[in-house]
Amino acid sequence: MIGSIARRTPKVDICVVGLGPAGRALAHRAMRAGLTVAAVDPRPDRLWPPTFGCWVDELPSWLPATVIATRITQPVVWTTRRHRIDREYCVLSKPGLRSALPLDDAHILAARATRVEPHRVELSDGSAITAATVFDTRGSTSVARRRAASAHGIFVDADTAAPMVGDGEGLLMDWRPDNGTSSKEPPSFLYAMPLGDGTVVFEETSLGLRGGMPQHELRKRTANRLAAHGIRLTGNETCEAAHYPLHEPPPKSRTGQVVGFGARGGMMNPATGYSVADSLTLADTVVTALQQGKDPVAALWPWQARLVYWMRVRGLWGLGRLTTEQSVAAFDSFFSAAPRGQRAVLSTRDDYMTLAALLVNTVAHTWPFHWRFDFVGWTNRNRWTDYPFSAAPDHTQQSHLSTWTSP
């Protein structure tokens, strides 16, 4: 019921500020558990702009199959060779996901939060909400000069995309040298997935650069890759852009605070930029903690999860200073590892011993030997910082472009 409590100050169990997938999942699960819920978002009915993907086994069991738009049984990674990952990947259906997270009994306010405090949220329409616990789920804060994920995606008709991505196929990472760059430029890879609506998104992606990579540079690289495979763009394709920080530290455990949840609460994997599946799964952890009168931050972030996060951030810093050749070598080693080791980086939040072994093993198997010093930061610690990318062309493609700042 939108706007049903405007200009009053009701007391609810929780107030969720931001109705992206993380906020909506939290509000939905809290509502289903019998808690009173208020949710604040300037455009609560807007369908989310980004494309969301995850591993199928990461999704909570309470979600229906309709949240999945398309499944890729064995996504492919290209390094110096082809790796087939024996783990099912999916692209989420945004309408399906939104429909699976109804907020029938929640108080929804179509307004912007102007002040967010531990037990009170003031809104742009002059109203306010008081709550036992306030959750900030508005996504990542600004990038500035932090390590970032940057991507530029172009949506191509599936028939046109067939030379690179056929029916039932998907490219999780494509490091082949056809994006038009040299070893003296910051690295990037291609992500390409069918969306289940007759289109395929081709998305050149940069991970770990301080301040990120410019959109015009990523678009040029995407177009170069497509051209190398005989795919020509018309210039009328719909596009999407992403630019967000990869390091958003977990909140500290203490009572009487605004609780960050989703990307705002440290749930983005610093090594991959993924956060939606974790946010969906961990919503119930928060609700259970609240029902038991416990600190939700302590429930979300036991020491094992904090240690895993710390190690992933170190991996992010290492990734952000590698050359293309070093990146290819690192990912070739990673995707040759056992499935448990891969999951320790990609998904699992508490398997710190496996993660440590995987990181050490990746460095130990790096060759030439002197590259190992780059991985650990003994040399070239600030490689690519303030790299002088070429200026954007006068008529950079802007039409049909949707942009977001966090996944």
C-alpha positions in Angstrom: 0.0 0.0 0.0 1.9 2.9 -1.3 1.8 6.2 0.6 -0.5 4.8 3.3 1.4 6.2 6.2 2.6 9.5 4.7 2.8 12.5 7.1 2.5 10.3 10.2 5.2 8.6 12.3 4.3 5.0 12.7 6.4 2.5 14.7 7.3 -0.6 12.8 9.6 -3.5 13.4 11.9 -2.7 10.5 12.3 0.0 7.9 14.0 -0.8 4.7 15.5 2.1 2.8 15.9 1.2 -0.9 13.9 -1.4 -2.9 16.5 -3.0 -5.1 16.6 -6.8 -5.1 18.4 -6.8 -1.7 15.9 -4.4 0.0 12.8 -6.0 -1.5 14.0 -9.5 -0.5 14.6 -8.4 3.0 11.3 -6.6 3.3 9.4 -9.5 1.8 10.9 -12.2 4.1 10.4 -10.0 7.1 6.8 -9.4 6.2 6.3 -13.1 5.6 7.7 -13.8 9.0 5.1 -11.6 10.6 7.2 -8.5 11.3 5.7 -5.1 10.6 7.6 -3.5 7.7 8.0 -0.1 6.1 9.9 0.3 2.8 11.1 3.6 1.3 12.1 4.1 -2.3 11.6 7.1 -4.7 10.3 4.7 -7.5 9.1 1.5 -5.8 7.4 0.2 -8.9 10.4 0.7 -11.2 11.8 -2.5 -12.7 15.5 -2.7 -11.9 17.9 -1.6 -14.7 20.8 -4.1 -14.4 21.1 -7.6 -15.7 21.5 -10.0 -12.8 23.2 -13.4 -13.0 24.3 -16.0 -10.4 25.0 -19.6 -9.9 21.8 -21.6 -9.7 22.8 -23.4 -6.5 23.3 -20.0 -4.7 19.6 -19.2 -4.9 17.5 -19.8 -1.8 15.1 -22.7 -2.0 12.0 -20.5 -1.2 12.3 -18.8 -4.6 10.2 -20.2 -7.4 11.7 -21.3 -10.7 10.1 -18.4 -12.4 12.9 -16.1 -11.2 15.2 -17.7 -13.7 15.1 -16.3 -17.3 17.7 -18.6 -18.8 20.0 -21.4 -17.6 23.5 -22.2 -18.8 24.4 -25.8 -17.8 28.1 -25.4 -18.4 29.3 -21.8 -18.9 32.6 -21.3 -20.7 35.7 -19.4 -19.7 38.4 -18.7 -22.3 42.0 -18.1 -21.0 44.7 -19.5 -23.3 42.3 -22.4 -23.7 38.6 -23.3 -23.2 37.3 -24.2 -19.8 33.8 -25.6 -19.3 32.6 -25.0 -15.8 30.5 -27.8 -14.5 28.2 -25.6 -12.5 24.8 -24.3 -13.7 24.7 -20.5 -14.1 21.6 -18.5 -14.7 20.4 -15.0 -15.7 17.5 -13.8 -13.5 14.2 -12.6 -14.8 13.7 -9.2 -13.4 9.9 -9.3 -13.7 9.9 -12.9 -12.3 12.1 -11.9 -9.3 10.0 -8.9 -8.5 6.8 -10.9 -8.7 8.3 -13.5 -6.3 8.9 -10.8 -3.7 5.5 -9.3 -3.1 5.1 -6.6 -0.4 1.3 -6.9 0.0 1.3 -6.2 3.8 4.3 -3.8 3.9 3.9 0.0 4.2 5.5 1.3 1.0 6.4 5.0 0.7 7.3 6.5 -2.7 9.7 9.1 -1.4 13.4 9.8 -1.0 15.1 9.3 2.4 16.7 12.6 3.4 17.9 11.4 6.8 18.6 7.8 7.9 19.1 7.2 11.6 19.2 4.0 13.7 15.5 4.2 14.6 14.1 7.0 12.4 13.9 7.8 8.7 13.0 11.2 7.5 11.5 11.5 4.0 11.5 14.1 1.3 7.7 14.5 1.6 8.0 15.7 5.2 6.9 12.4 6.8 9.0 10.2 9.0 9.1 6.6 10.1 10.3 5.2 13.4 11.4 1.6 13.5 13.1 -0.8 15.9 15.7 -1.5 13.3 16.5 0.5 10.1 18.2 -1.2 7.2 20.0 0.8 4.5 19.8 -1.2 1.2 20.5 1.6 -1.3 23.4 -0.1 -3.0 27.1 0.9 -3.1 28.3 4.4 -2.4 30.3 6.4 -4.9 33.4 4.9 -6.6 35.8 7.9 -6.4 39.2 6.3 -6.6 38.3 3.0 -5.1 38.8 -0.4 -6.8 35.8 -0.7 -9.1 33.9 -2.9 -11.5 33.1 -1.2 -14.8 31.1 -2.8 -17.7 29.5 -1.7 -20.9 26.9 -4.1 -22.3 25.4 -4.2 -25.8 22.2 -6.2 -26.4 22.3 -8.1 -29.7 19.6 -10.3 -31.4 20.3 -14.0 -30.7 20.6 -14.9 -34.4 23.2 -12.2 -34.9 25.0 -13.2 -31.8 25.2 -16.9 -32.8 28.9 -16.8 -34.1 30.0 -16.2 -30.5 27.1 -17.4 -28.3 24.9 -20.2 -29.5 21.7 -21.7 -28.1 22.3 -22.8 -24.5 25.8 -21.3 -24.4 27.2 -18.5 -22.3 30.6 -16.9 -21.8 31.4 -16.2 -18.2 34.8 -14.8 -19.0 36.5 -14.4 -22.4 40.1 -13.3 -22.2 40.9 -14.0 -25.9 43.0 -11.2 -27.4 40.4 -9.8 -29.7 39.3 -6.6 -28.0 41.8 -4.4 -29.8 44.1 -3.7 -26.9 47.8 -4.4 -26.2 49.7 -5.7 -23.2 50.5 -2.1 -22.3 46.8 -1.3 -21.6 44.7 -2.2 -18.5 43.0 -5.6 -19.0 39.4 -6.4 -19.5 37.3 -9.5 -20.4 34.0 -10.2 -22.1 30.9 -11.5 -20.4 28.2 -12.7 -22.8 25.0 -14.4 -21.8 21.6 -15.0 -23.4 18.8 -13.3 -21.6 15.9 -15.6 -22.4 14.1 -12.9 -24.5 15.7 -13.4 -27.8 18.8 -11.3 -27.1 22.3 -11.8 -25.9 24.2 -9.2 -23.8 27.9 -8.7 -24.7 29.5 -6.9 -21.8 33.2 -5.9 -21.7 34.2 -5.8 -18.1 37.0 -4.5 -16.0 37.6 -5.6 -12.4 39.8 -4.0 -9.8 41.1 -0.8 -11.5 41.3 2.1 -9.1 38.5 4.5 -10.3 37.3 2.0 -12.9 37.5 2.1 -16.7 35.6 4.6 -18.9 32.5 3.6 -20.7 33.7 4.7 -24.1 36.8 2.5 -23.7 34.7 -0.5 -22.7 32.3 0.1 -25.6 35.1 0.3 -28.1 36.5 -3.0 -26.8 33.1 -4.7 -26.9 32.6 -3.6 -30.5 36.1 -4.8 -31.4 35.4 -8.3 -30.0 32.1 -8.5 -31.9 33.7 -7.4 -35.2 36.5 -10.0 -34.8 33.8 -12.6 -34.8 31.9 -11.1 -37.8 29.2 -9.4 -35.7 28.5 -5.9 -36.9 26.5 -3.4 -34.9 23.9 -1.1 -36.3 24.3 1.6 -33.7 20.6 1.2 -32.6 21.3 -1.5 -30.1 20.1 -1.1 -26.5 23.0 -0.7 -24.1 23.7 -0.8 -20.4 26.5 0.5 -18.3 27.8 -0.4 -14.8 30.3 1.4 -12.6 30.5 0.6 -8.8 33.1 0.0 -6.1 34.1 -3.5 -5.3 35.1 -2.8 -1.7 32.3 -1.8 0.6 33.4 -3.1 4.1 31.0 -5.1 6.3 29.5 -3.1 9.1 30.8 -3.5 12.6 28.8 -5.5 15.1 27.2 -3.1 17.6 23.6 -2.3 18.6 21.8 0.9 17.9 23.0 1.5 14.3 21.7 1.7 10.8 22.3 -1.8 9.4 23.8 -1.9 5.9 22.4 -4.8 3.8 23.2 -6.0 0.3 26.0 -4.2 -1.5 25.7 -1.3 1.1 26.4 -3.9 3.8 29.5 -5.6 2.4 27.7 -8.4 0.7 29.2 -7.8 -2.7 32.0 -10.3 -3.4 35.1 -8.1 -3.9 36.6 -10.7 -6.2 33.6 -10.9 -8.6 31.2 -7.9 -8.1 28.3 -10.2 -7.5 25.9 -9.6 -4.5 22.3 -10.4 -5.5 22.3 -14.1 -4.6 23.9 -13.5 -1.3 21.4 -10.8 -0.5 18.5 -13.1 -1.3 19.8 -16.0 0.7 20.9 -13.9 3.8 17.5 -12.1 4.2 16.3 -15.0 6.3 19.4 -14.8 8.5 18.5 -11.2 9.3 14.9 -12.0 10.0 15.8 -14.9 12.3 18.2 -12.7 14.3 15.6 -10.0 14.7 13.0 -12.6 15.9 15.4 -13.9 18.4 16.4 -10.4 19.6 20.0 -10.8 18.4 22.3 -8.4 16.5 21.7 -8.9 12.7 25.2 -7.8 11.9 26.7 -10.4 14.2 24.5 -13.0 12.5 25.5 -11.9 9.0 29.2 -11.5 9.8 30.7 -14.2 12.0 34.5 -14.1 12.1 34.8 -16.7 9.3 32.9 -14.5 6.9 34.9 -11.5 7.8 38.1 -13.4 7.3 37.0 -14.6 3.9 36.0 -11.0 2.9 39.4 -9.8 4.0 41.2 -12.4 1.8 39.0 -11.6 -1.1 39.8 -7.9 -0.9 43.5 -8.8 -1.0 42.8 -10.8 -4.1 41.0 -7.8 -5.6 44.0 -5.6 -5.0 46.2 -8.1 -6.7 43.9 -8.4 -9.6 43.8 -4.7 -10.1 47.5 -4.4 -10.8 47.9 -7.3 -13.3 48.6 -7.1 -17.0 46.4 -8.9 -19.5 48.9 -11.8 -19.7 49.1 -12.1 -15.9 45.3 -12.0 -15.6 45.0 -14.8 -18.2 47.5 -16.9 -16.3 45.8 -16.2 -13.0 42.3 -17.2 -14.3 43.7 -20.2 -16.1 45.1 -21.4 -12.8 41.9 -20.6 -11.0 39.5 -22.3 -13.4 41.8 -25.4 -13.3 41.4 -25.7 -9.6 39.0 -28.1 -7.9 35.3 -27.1 -7.7 35.6 -26.4 -3.9 38.5 -24.0 -4.5 36.5 -22.2 -7.2 33.5 -21.9 -4.9 35.6 -20.5 -2.1 36.4 -17.5 -4.2 33.1 -17.2 -6.1 30.4 -18.1 -3.5 31.2 -19.6 -0.1 31.3 -17.1 2.7 33.1 -19.1 5.4 35.5 -21.6 3.8 38.6 -19.5 4.7 41.0 -22.5 4.7 40.1 -23.5 1.1 40.2 -19.9 0.0 43.7 -19.4 1.5 45.0 -22.5 -0.2 43.5 -21.5 -3.5 45.1 -18.0 -3.4 48.5 -19.4 -2.4 48.3 -22.1 -5.0 47.5 -19.5 -7.7 50.5 -17.4 -6.9 52.8 -20.5 -6.5 51.9 -21.8 -10.0 52.4 -18.4 -11.7 55.1 -18.4 -14.3 57.4 -16.5 -15.1 58.5 -16.4 -11.5 58.9 -12.7 -11.3 55.2 -12.2 -11.9 54.5 -13.5 -8.4 55.9 -10.3 -7.0 53.2 -8.4 -8.9 50.5 -10.6 -7.5 51.5 -9.9 -3.9 52.2 -6.3 -4.5 56.0 -6.3 -4.0 56.4 -4.8 -7.5 54.1 -2.6 -9.6 51.8 -2.0 -6.6 50.2 1.0 -8.4 50.2 -0.2 -11.9 47.3 1.4 -14.0 46.7 4.1 -11.4 45.7 7.3 -13.3 46.2 5.5 -16.6 45.6 8.0 -19.4 42.7 6.4 -21.4 42.0 8.1 -24.7 39.3 10.8 -24.7 35.8 9.9 -25.5 34.8 10.5 -29.2 32.5 13.4 -29.9 29.5 11.2 -30.7 29.8 8.3 -28.2 26.7 6.1 -28.5 24.3 7.3 -25.8 20.9 6.4 -27.1 19.0 3.4 -25.5 21.5 3.4 -22.6 20.6 2.5 -19.1 23.2 3.1 -16.3 23.5 1.9 -12.8 26.0 2.3 -10.0 25.6 -1.0 -8.1 24.4 -4.5 -8.9 
